[in-house]
Amino acid sequence: MRLAVLGGKPIRKKPYPRWPIHDHTEEAALDRVYRTPTLDESSRFAEWYANYCGVPYVLPTASGTVSIELILRALGIGRGDEVILPPYTFIASYAAIRFIGAVPVFADILPDSYNIDPADVERKITPHTRAILAVSVGGRPADCDALGAIAEKHNIALIHDAAQAVGATWRGVSIAAYGTAAAFSCQNSKNLTCGEGGIITTTDAVLHETLRVIVSGGDDTHIGVRAGINGYCAGILNAQSARFPEQLRYRQESAAYLDAHLAPLGYVSPMPGDPRVTSNAYHLYFIRIHEDKLRGVTRDRFVEAVVAEGIPLTTGYRPLYATPGVNEPHNTPVTDYVAGHEGAWLAPPTLLGTPDDLADVVRAIEKVYDNLDALREV
């Protein structure tokens, strides 16, 4: 797009905050591990995370994907078993199910949260269903109440894919404490990061012991990768954990600012609130683009123009079933519409910007809307 279409000079040229944030603390952690290889940084982090989330059992792992796979294996889920998940998520959610030979089954998402729809989950349950994999998209918890009731009713596992949801709570309780187990990611883009790593939480002592044995290599599952976190990554997590609570608070304040300034616009909107979501982790900040109010301009065109103004906005996930190699059947009209016409999100570090940085987001969106006619002509 030629920037001159929207007045030539973009709203902003400087980048948003770089991620991850780090200093001498991380360097000291790496040096500590290097000089004392026997130091157990993993257990130290597990203790912190257990206290932070209020759960009895925490197991740091090699990645968020491995975390999901480990939970499925520890539950004895495998070939021929079905696991229900939303198609509006990162490929890792699907891949972990395929890794163990199970069958992914897609349930649609809710239009007001982009999380899995409990009513469609209920419709997709068969005698072969063994688990629900509920993704907390963007850091907002899926409906723990409804999904928990369905899991209990059908005697199946409820696994929270909380890869983006460190710090999220539902009715004042950490997402880590709901369901059978939860899997978190500490990959480089995540809000609590160590470059690559993951976390499993559970309140089930037997499941935790099974997981611990698998990670230690004391079983015969042979998952094919290093399952536990390495000392360097655990050391970085211990350094990053000191920053995390304040960063979460800042992200939530930034999201509240954007909510207040975007809601009145009408042609775009933030996600509606839910009083049961007592802490949204805001790994991603979703902006709903309403194509029916853009006078013939598509969501994709609108987002392209906002990006040309220097704002890190993306159209987000395409459905998993649109990914090469994914051939599962689907009947998910909400996902189709959200992925093709409505969904958009800001890059994760955006919410760590200054008030002026956030104001630029709103100014850019307003500028693009004011120039819709020019967009149609190009």
C-alpha beads as a LAMMPS data file, in Angstrom:
LAMMPS data file: protein, C-alpha beads

378 atoms
377 bonds

1 atom types
1 bond types

-500.0 500.0 xlo xhi
-500.0 500.0 ylo yhi
-500.0 500.0 zlo zhi

Masses

1 110.0

Atoms # bond

1 1 1 0.000 0.000 0.000
2 1 1 1.230 3.506 -0.801
3 1 1 1.269 5.506 2.419
4 1 1 0.184 8.579 0.437
5 1 1 -3.268 6.997 0.149
6 1 1 -3.908 7.876 3.774
7 1 1 -2.215 11.234 3.851
8 1 1 1.404 10.250 3.252
9 1 1 2.788 10.534 6.765
10 1 1 2.073 7.510 8.989
11 1 1 0.837 7.952 12.541
12 1 1 4.063 6.538 13.966
13 1 1 7.487 5.414 12.776
14 1 1 9.093 4.272 16.033
15 1 1 8.703 0.650 17.122
16 1 1 6.741 -0.542 20.112
17 1 1 8.658 -1.979 23.122
18 1 1 11.072 -4.780 22.329
19 1 1 10.458 -8.183 23.825
20 1 1 11.616 -9.895 25.935
21 1 1 12.699 -7.365 28.531
22 1 1 15.935 -8.421 30.199
23 1 1 19.002 -7.096 32.001
24 1 1 21.869 -8.269 34.204
25 1 1 19.461 -10.445 36.225
26 1 1 19.104 -12.937 33.363
27 1 1 22.857 -12.813 32.716
28 1 1 23.525 -13.612 36.379
29 1 1 21.080 -16.540 36.231
30 1 1 22.837 -18.026 33.207
31 1 1 26.223 -17.591 34.854
32 1 1 24.915 -19.227 38.024
33 1 1 23.745 -22.289 36.118
34 1 1 26.996 -22.459 34.140
35 1 1 29.139 -22.368 37.263
36 1 1 26.954 -24.750 39.278
37 1 1 25.431 -27.344 36.899
38 1 1 23.875 -29.252 39.785
39 1 1 21.835 -26.223 40.857
40 1 1 18.123 -27.085 40.688
41 1 1 16.637 -23.981 39.079
42 1 1 13.658 -26.011 37.873
43 1 1 12.458 -26.897 41.381
44 1 1 12.983 -23.317 42.503
45 1 1 10.762 -22.063 39.688
46 1 1 8.162 -24.779 40.311
47 1 1 7.884 -23.662 43.924
48 1 1 7.397 -20.031 42.889
49 1 1 4.776 -20.899 40.288
50 1 1 2.881 -23.179 42.658
51 1 1 2.673 -20.357 45.202
52 1 1 1.757 -17.812 42.533
53 1 1 -1.063 -19.956 41.115
54 1 1 -2.176 -21.579 44.362
55 1 1 -1.784 -25.150 43.081
56 1 1 -0.029 -28.089 44.768
57 1 1 1.766 -29.576 41.771
58 1 1 3.886 -27.857 39.110
59 1 1 6.186 -29.495 36.580
60 1 1 8.384 -27.306 34.331
61 1 1 8.807 -28.820 30.862
62 1 1 10.624 -28.318 27.575
63 1 1 7.741 -26.491 25.857
64 1 1 4.031 -25.801 25.864
65 1 1 3.508 -28.385 23.132
66 1 1 5.367 -31.023 25.122
67 1 1 3.255 -30.098 28.159
68 1 1 0.029 -30.955 26.341
69 1 1 1.504 -34.157 24.951
70 1 1 2.729 -35.234 28.384
71 1 1 -0.693 -34.684 29.955
72 1 1 -2.410 -36.709 27.248
73 1 1 0.100 -39.544 27.590
74 1 1 -0.125 -39.551 31.383
75 1 1 -3.899 -39.915 31.094
76 1 1 -3.475 -42.953 28.845
77 1 1 -5.010 -41.208 25.831
78 1 1 -3.777 -42.567 22.514
79 1 1 -4.638 -44.158 19.210
80 1 1 -8.325 -44.059 18.357
81 1 1 -9.262 -41.746 21.216
82 1 1 -10.880 -38.398 20.408
83 1 1 -9.886 -35.035 21.870
84 1 1 -12.109 -32.000 21.273
85 1 1 -10.444 -28.643 20.639
86 1 1 -11.188 -25.337 18.917
87 1 1 -9.793 -24.736 15.402
88 1 1 -8.988 -21.105 16.281
89 1 1 -5.608 -21.685 17.919
90 1 1 -1.937 -22.269 17.188
91 1 1 -1.004 -25.509 15.423
92 1 1 0.717 -26.851 18.576
93 1 1 -2.658 -27.603 20.178
94 1 1 -3.513 -29.877 17.261
95 1 1 -0.014 -31.307 16.865
96 1 1 0.183 -32.560 20.456
97 1 1 -2.972 -34.609 19.892
98 1 1 -1.668 -36.025 16.627
99 1 1 1.717 -36.818 18.199
100 1 1 0.104 -39.417 20.455
101 1 1 -2.046 -40.906 17.693
102 1 1 -5.350 -39.511 18.975
103 1 1 -8.035 -37.940 16.772
104 1 1 -8.601 -34.157 16.965
105 1 1 -12.274 -33.131 16.789
106 1 1 -13.087 -29.475 16.144
107 1 1 -15.744 -27.618 18.137
108 1 1 -16.676 -24.064 17.204
109 1 1 -15.819 -20.902 19.129
110 1 1 -17.941 -18.253 20.816
111 1 1 -18.238 -14.921 18.966
112 1 1 -17.778 -12.848 22.125
113 1 1 -14.584 -14.485 23.410
114 1 1 -13.107 -16.544 20.528
115 1 1 -12.834 -19.411 23.025
116 1 1 -14.323 -22.866 22.543
117 1 1 -18.138 -23.055 22.648
118 1 1 -19.290 -25.437 25.421
119 1 1 -22.583 -26.122 23.628
120 1 1 -20.741 -27.282 20.516
121 1 1 -18.373 -29.342 22.653
122 1 1 -21.399 -31.175 24.019
123 1 1 -22.630 -31.828 20.486
124 1 1 -19.251 -33.243 19.397
125 1 1 -18.891 -35.811 22.210
126 1 1 -18.971 -39.455 21.135
127 1 1 -18.226 -42.766 22.900
128 1 1 -14.606 -42.283 21.783
129 1 1 -14.141 -38.856 23.398
130 1 1 -11.503 -38.893 26.125
131 1 1 -10.722 -35.221 26.686
132 1 1 -11.537 -31.588 25.992
133 1 1 -8.571 -29.362 25.190
134 1 1 -9.819 -25.876 26.079
135 1 1 -7.604 -23.101 24.719
136 1 1 -7.518 -19.780 26.586
137 1 1 -7.072 -17.742 23.418
138 1 1 -5.081 -14.553 23.908
139 1 1 -4.913 -15.162 27.658
140 1 1 -8.643 -15.073 28.410
141 1 1 -9.860 -18.201 30.226
142 1 1 -12.326 -20.445 28.446
143 1 1 -15.594 -21.114 30.285
144 1 1 -14.298 -23.177 33.203
145 1 1 -17.770 -23.645 34.694
146 1 1 -19.535 -25.022 31.630
147 1 1 -16.586 -27.071 30.394
148 1 1 -15.974 -28.508 33.849
149 1 1 -19.611 -29.588 34.095
150 1 1 -19.459 -31.262 30.673
151 1 1 -16.245 -33.090 31.545
152 1 1 -17.739 -34.338 34.801
153 1 1 -21.005 -35.376 33.151
154 1 1 -19.242 -37.492 30.530
155 1 1 -16.360 -38.632 32.751
156 1 1 -13.706 -37.200 30.443
157 1 1 -10.635 -35.075 31.102
158 1 1 -10.639 -31.285 30.874
159 1 1 -7.205 -30.021 29.877
160 1 1 -6.596 -26.290 29.722
161 1 1 -4.268 -25.199 26.948
162 1 1 -3.201 -22.102 28.837
163 1 1 -0.147 -21.439 26.663
164 1 1 -1.053 -17.732 26.487
165 1 1 -2.680 -17.488 29.903
166 1 1 -0.030 -17.210 32.631
167 1 1 -1.674 -15.040 35.277
168 1 1 -5.264 -15.641 34.118
169 1 1 -7.948 -16.305 36.716
170 1 1 -11.581 -17.432 36.602
171 1 1 -13.785 -16.380 39.526
172 1 1 -10.631 -15.356 41.396
173 1 1 -8.911 -18.741 41.001
174 1 1 -5.942 -19.377 38.717
175 1 1 -6.677 -21.198 35.471
176 1 1 -3.902 -23.527 36.675
177 1 1 -6.272 -24.985 39.267
178 1 1 -9.192 -25.845 36.977
179 1 1 -9.841 -29.128 35.214
180 1 1 -7.614 -32.178 35.136
181 1 1 -4.436 -30.266 34.298
182 1 1 -3.247 -27.118 32.561
183 1 1 -0.395 -26.568 30.117
184 1 1 1.457 -23.244 29.808
185 1 1 4.074 -22.009 27.361
186 1 1 7.207 -19.984 28.101
187 1 1 8.231 -19.630 24.455
188 1 1 9.999 -16.418 23.476
189 1 1 6.876 -14.386 22.658
190 1 1 4.950 -15.363 25.799
191 1 1 4.344 -13.041 28.752
192 1 1 6.509 -15.192 31.040
193 1 1 9.356 -16.339 28.834
194 1 1 12.654 -18.158 28.882
195 1 1 13.107 -18.565 25.137
196 1 1 11.595 -22.036 25.130
197 1 1 9.894 -23.881 27.946
198 1 1 6.592 -24.957 29.391
199 1 1 4.727 -25.660 32.621
200 1 1 2.202 -28.280 33.701
201 1 1 -0.052 -27.709 36.697
202 1 1 -2.489 -30.089 38.332
203 1 1 -4.262 -30.688 41.625
204 1 1 -4.131 -34.474 41.110
205 1 1 -1.273 -36.133 43.044
206 1 1 -1.457 -39.392 41.079
207 1 1 -1.376 -37.606 37.727
208 1 1 1.529 -35.467 38.867
209 1 1 3.538 -38.528 39.875
210 1 1 2.839 -40.170 36.515
211 1 1 3.976 -36.992 34.746
212 1 1 7.093 -36.778 36.901
213 1 1 8.056 -40.357 36.006
214 1 1 7.582 -39.690 32.290
215 1 1 9.682 -36.512 32.405
216 1 1 12.440 -38.280 34.327
217 1 1 12.559 -41.009 31.680
218 1 1 11.399 -43.699 34.049
219 1 1 8.598 -45.035 31.846
220 1 1 8.421 -46.637 28.428
221 1 1 6.552 -43.939 26.466
222 1 1 9.700 -42.624 24.708
223 1 1 8.174 -39.338 23.618
224 1 1 11.181 -38.595 21.440
225 1 1 12.197 -35.226 22.855
226 1 1 13.698 -33.920 26.046
227 1 1 10.608 -33.501 28.181
228 1 1 11.987 -31.508 31.121
229 1 1 13.141 -27.927 31.093
230 1 1 16.906 -27.320 31.030
231 1 1 18.688 -25.455 33.798
232 1 1 19.444 -22.368 31.732
233 1 1 15.831 -21.837 30.744
234 1 1 14.675 -22.451 34.318
235 1 1 17.207 -19.907 35.542
236 1 1 15.864 -17.303 33.125
237 1 1 12.314 -18.036 34.305
238 1 1 13.387 -17.365 37.873
239 1 1 14.739 -14.003 36.742
240 1 1 11.689 -13.174 34.634
241 1 1 9.238 -14.180 37.353
242 1 1 10.206 -11.145 39.440
243 1 1 9.051 -8.862 36.632
244 1 1 5.924 -10.745 35.685
245 1 1 3.306 -9.507 38.205
246 1 1 3.996 -5.843 37.429
247 1 1 4.030 -6.478 33.678
248 1 1 0.671 -8.277 33.940
249 1 1 -0.806 -5.337 35.827
250 1 1 0.519 -2.926 33.195
251 1 1 -0.914 -5.019 30.333
252 1 1 -4.316 -5.054 32.010
253 1 1 -4.278 -1.269 32.516
254 1 1 -3.319 -0.776 28.872
255 1 1 -6.132 -3.092 27.775
256 1 1 -8.602 -1.101 29.879
257 1 1 -7.437 2.093 28.133
258 1 1 -7.962 0.578 24.699
259 1 1 -11.342 -0.871 25.723
260 1 1 -12.534 2.577 26.773
261 1 1 -11.314 4.311 23.610
262 1 1 -12.302 1.684 21.038
263 1 1 -15.761 0.781 22.349
264 1 1 -17.427 4.058 21.257
265 1 1 -16.168 3.802 17.657
266 1 1 -18.697 1.220 16.466
267 1 1 -16.826 0.065 13.372
268 1 1 -14.307 -1.727 15.585
269 1 1 -14.771 -2.950 19.139
270 1 1 -12.932 -4.694 21.974
271 1 1 -14.023 -8.046 23.291
272 1 1 -16.977 -7.724 25.680
273 1 1 -16.142 -8.267 29.318
274 1 1 -17.147 -11.231 31.464
275 1 1 -17.275 -10.765 35.252
276 1 1 -16.189 -14.378 35.719
277 1 1 -12.857 -13.554 34.051
278 1 1 -11.208 -11.926 37.045
279 1 1 -7.797 -11.730 35.368
280 1 1 -7.226 -11.744 31.618
281 1 1 -3.540 -12.385 30.894
282 1 1 -3.699 -10.289 27.694
283 1 1 -0.977 -12.056 25.789
284 1 1 -2.976 -10.769 22.823
285 1 1 -5.342 -7.816 22.643
286 1 1 -8.197 -8.594 20.261
287 1 1 -9.835 -5.911 18.141
288 1 1 -13.013 -6.948 16.351
289 1 1 -13.288 -5.391 12.889
290 1 1 -16.913 -4.964 11.766
291 1 1 -16.866 -5.303 7.982
292 1 1 -20.560 -4.432 7.690
293 1 1 -19.717 -0.899 8.865
294 1 1 -16.715 -0.317 6.584
295 1 1 -18.669 0.643 3.442
296 1 1 -17.316 -2.168 1.314
297 1 1 -13.768 -2.295 2.716
298 1 1 -12.728 -5.731 3.939
299 1 1 -11.222 -6.583 7.304
300 1 1 -7.969 -7.512 5.587
301 1 1 -7.802 -4.188 3.745
302 1 1 -8.589 -2.252 6.905
303 1 1 -5.871 -4.037 8.881
304 1 1 -3.381 -3.520 6.055
305 1 1 -4.006 0.203 6.247
306 1 1 -3.620 0.286 10.036
307 1 1 -0.297 -1.553 9.712
308 1 1 0.832 1.051 7.159
309 1 1 0.287 3.616 9.924
310 1 1 2.949 1.883 12.043
311 1 1 0.650 -0.192 14.263
312 1 1 1.531 -3.907 14.836
313 1 1 -1.932 -5.274 14.051
314 1 1 -2.517 -8.680 12.450
315 1 1 -5.551 -10.598 11.221
316 1 1 -4.622 -13.434 13.556
317 1 1 -5.205 -17.153 13.232
318 1 1 -6.544 -18.859 10.178
319 1 1 -8.512 -21.995 11.089
320 1 1 -6.419 -25.082 11.734
321 1 1 -8.368 -26.915 9.042
322 1 1 -7.039 -24.363 6.522
323 1 1 -3.488 -25.455 7.378
324 1 1 -1.772 -27.816 4.926
325 1 1 -1.769 -31.358 6.283
326 1 1 -4.787 -30.856 8.556
327 1 1 -7.667 -32.834 7.078
328 1 1 -10.162 -33.184 9.924
329 1 1 -13.817 -32.473 9.074
330 1 1 -15.364 -29.344 10.532
331 1 1 -18.631 -27.517 10.928
332 1 1 -17.555 -24.293 12.608
333 1 1 -19.252 -21.234 11.071
334 1 1 -18.240 -18.817 13.826
335 1 1 -14.589 -19.733 13.365
336 1 1 -14.966 -19.305 9.602
337 1 1 -16.358 -15.790 10.032
338 1 1 -13.947 -14.651 12.743
339 1 1 -10.876 -15.899 10.875
340 1 1 -12.008 -14.543 7.523
341 1 1 -13.790 -11.296 8.320
342 1 1 -13.544 -10.038 11.906
343 1 1 -10.621 -11.106 14.089
344 1 1 -7.517 -8.984 14.602
345 1 1 -4.999 -8.588 17.376
346 1 1 -2.153 -6.355 18.465
347 1 1 1.337 -7.819 18.796
348 1 1 2.010 -8.903 22.416
349 1 1 4.516 -6.145 23.422
350 1 1 2.097 -3.384 22.370
351 1 1 0.354 -3.376 25.753
352 1 1 3.679 -2.581 27.438
353 1 1 3.874 0.702 25.542
354 1 1 3.371 4.182 26.960
355 1 1 -0.013 5.956 27.023
356 1 1 1.110 7.822 23.891
357 1 1 1.865 4.481 22.198
358 1 1 -1.644 3.271 22.989
359 1 1 -3.165 6.542 21.807
360 1 1 -1.431 5.994 18.465
361 1 1 -3.338 2.717 18.065
362 1 1 -6.646 4.543 18.411
363 1 1 -5.528 7.452 16.201
364 1 1 -4.423 5.090 13.433
365 1 1 -7.719 3.194 13.468
366 1 1 -9.674 6.449 13.357
367 1 1 -7.525 7.747 10.501
368 1 1 -8.064 4.618 8.446
369 1 1 -11.821 4.761 8.982
370 1 1 -11.887 8.416 7.968
371 1 1 -10.222 7.421 4.678
372 1 1 -12.297 4.391 3.698
373 1 1 -13.137 5.870 0.298
374 1 1 -9.438 6.170 -0.525
375 1 1 -8.917 2.526 0.443
376 1 1 -11.559 1.354 -2.008
377 1 1 -9.964 3.331 -4.840
378 1 1 -6.472 1.817 -4.519

Bonds

1 1 1 2
2 1 2 3
3 1 3 4
4 1 4 5
5 1 5 6
6 1 6 7
7 1 7 8
8 1 8 9
9 1 9 10
10 1 10 11
11 1 11 12
12 1 12 13
13 1 13 14
14 1 14 15
15 1 15 16
16 1 16 17
17 1 17 18
18 1 18 19
19 1 19 20
20 1 20 21
21 1 21 22
22 1 22 23
23 1 23 24
24 1 24 25
25 1 25 26
26 1 26 27
27 1 27 28
28 1 28 29
29 1 29 30
30 1 30 31
31 1 31 32
32 1 32 33
33 1 33 34
34 1 34 35
35 1 35 36
36 1 36 37
37 1 37 38
38 1 38 39
39 1 39 40
40 1 40 41
41 1 41 42
42 1 42 43
43 1 43 44
44 1 44 45
45 1 45 46
46 1 46 47
47 1 47 48
48 1 48 49
49 1 49 50
50 1 50 51
51 1 51 52
52 1 52 53
53 1 53 54
54 1 54 55
55 1 55 56
56 1 56 57
57 1 57 58
58 1 58 59
59 1 59 60
60 1 60 61
61 1 61 62
62 1 62 63
63 1 63 64
64 1 64 65
65 1 65 66
66 1 66 67
67 1 67 68
68 1 68 69
69 1 69 70
70 1 70 71
71 1 71 72
72 1 72 73
73 1 73 74
74 1 74 75
75 1 75 76
76 1 76 77
77 1 77 78
78 1 78 79
79 1 79 80
80 1 80 81
81 1 81 82
82 1 82 83
83 1 83 84
84 1 84 85
85 1 85 86
86 1 86 87
87 1 87 88
88 1 88 89
89 1 89 90
90 1 90 91
91 1 91 92
92 1 92 93
93 1 93 94
94 1 94 95
95 1 95 96
96 1 96 97
97 1 97 98
98 1 98 99
99 1 99 100
100 1 100 101
101 1 101 102
102 1 102 103
103 1 103 104
104 1 104 105
105 1 105 106
106 1 106 107
107 1 107 108
108 1 108 109
109 1 109 110
110 1 110 111
111 1 111 112
112 1 112 113
113 1 113 114
114 1 114 115
115 1 115 116
116 1 116 117
117 1 117 118
118 1 118 119
119 1 119 120
120 1 120 121
121 1 121 122
122 1 122 123
123 1 123 124
124 1 124 125
125 1 125 126
126 1 126 127
127 1 127 128
128 1 128 129
129 1 129 130
130 1 130 131
131 1 131 132
132 1 132 133
133 1 133 134
134 1 134 135
135 1 135 136
136 1 136 137
137 1 137 138
138 1 138 139
139 1 139 140
140 1 140 141
141 1 141 142
142 1 142 143
143 1 143 144
144 1 144 145
145 1 145 146
146 1 146 147
147 1 147 148
148 1 148 149
149 1 149 150
150 1 150 151
151 1 151 152
152 1 152 153
153 1 153 154
154 1 154 155
155 1 155 156
156 1 156 157
157 1 157 158
158 1 158 159
159 1 159 160
160 1 160 161
161 1 161 162
162 1 162 163
163 1 163 164
164 1 164 165
165 1 165 166
166 1 166 167
167 1 167 168
168 1 168 169
169 1 169 170
170 1 170 171
171 1 171 172
172 1 172 173
173 1 173 174
174 1 174 175
175 1 175 176
176 1 176 177
177 1 177 178
178 1 178 179
179 1 179 180
180 1 180 181
181 1 181 182
182 1 182 183
183 1 183 184
184 1 184 185
185 1 185 186
186 1 186 187
187 1 187 188
188 1 188 189
189 1 189 190
190 1 190 191
191 1 191 192
192 1 192 193
193 1 193 194
194 1 194 195
195 1 195 196
196 1 196 197
197 1 197 198
198 1 198 199
199 1 199 200
200 1 200 201
201 1 201 202
202 1 202 203
203 1 203 204
204 1 204 205
205 1 205 206
206 1 206 207
207 1 207 208
208 1 208 209
209 1 209 210
210 1 210 211
211 1 211 212
212 1 212 213
213 1 213 214
214 1 214 215
215 1 215 216
216 1 216 217
217 1 217 218
218 1 218 219
219 1 219 220
220 1 220 221
221 1 221 222
222 1 222 223
223 1 223 224
224 1 224 225
225 1 225 226
226 1 226 227
227 1 227 228
228 1 228 229
229 1 229 230
230 1 230 231
231 1 231 232
232 1 232 233
233 1 233 234
234 1 234 235
235 1 235 236
236 1 236 237
237 1 237 238
238 1 238 239
239 1 239 240
240 1 240 241
241 1 241 242
242 1 242 243
243 1 243 244
244 1 244 245
245 1 245 246
246 1 246 247
247 1 247 248
248 1 248 249
249 1 249 250
250 1 250 251
251 1 251 252
252 1 252 253
253 1 253 254
254 1 254 255
255 1 255 256
256 1 256 257
257 1 257 258
258 1 258 259
259 1 259 260
260 1 260 261
261 1 261 262
262 1 262 263
263 1 263 264
264 1 264 265
265 1 265 266
266 1 266 267
267 1 267 268
268 1 268 269
269 1 269 270
270 1 270 271
271 1 271 272
272 1 272 273
273 1 273 274
274 1 274 275
275 1 275 276
276 1 276 277
277 1 277 278
278 1 278 279
279 1 279 280
280 1 280 281
281 1 281 282
282 1 282 283
283 1 283 284
284 1 284 285
285 1 285 286
286 1 286 287
287 1 287 288
288 1 288 289
289 1 289 290
290 1 290 291
291 1 291 292
292 1 292 293
293 1 293 294
294 1 294 295
295 1 295 296
296 1 296 297
297 1 297 298
298 1 298 299
299 1 299 300
300 1 300 301
301 1 301 302
302 1 302 303
303 1 303 304
304 1 304 305
305 1 305 306
306 1 306 307
307 1 307 308
308 1 308 309
309 1 309 310
310 1 310 311
311 1 311 312
312 1 312 313
313 1 313 314
314 1 314 315
315 1 315 316
316 1 316 317
317 1 317 318
318 1 318 319
319 1 319 320
320 1 320 321
321 1 321 322
322 1 322 323
323 1 323 324
324 1 324 325
325 1 325 326
326 1 326 327
327 1 327 328
328 1 328 329
329 1 329 330
330 1 330 331
331 1 331 332
332 1 332 333
333 1 333 334
334 1 334 335
335 1 335 336
336 1 336 337
337 1 337 338
338 1 338 339
339 1 339 340
340 1 340 341
341 1 341 342
342 1 342 343
343 1 343 344
344 1 344 345
345 1 345 346
346 1 346 347
347 1 347 348
348 1 348 349
349 1 349 350
350 1 350 351
351 1 351 352
352 1 352 353
353 1 353 354
354 1 354 355
355 1 355 356
356 1 356 357
357 1 357 358
358 1 358 359
359 1 359 360
360 1 360 361
361 1 361 362
362 1 362 363
363 1 363 364
364 1 364 365
365 1 365 366
366 1 366 367
367 1 367 368
368 1 368 369
369 1 369 370
370 1 370 371
371 1 371 372
372 1 372 373
373 1 373 374
374 1 374 375
375 1 375 376
376 1 376 377
377 1 377 378
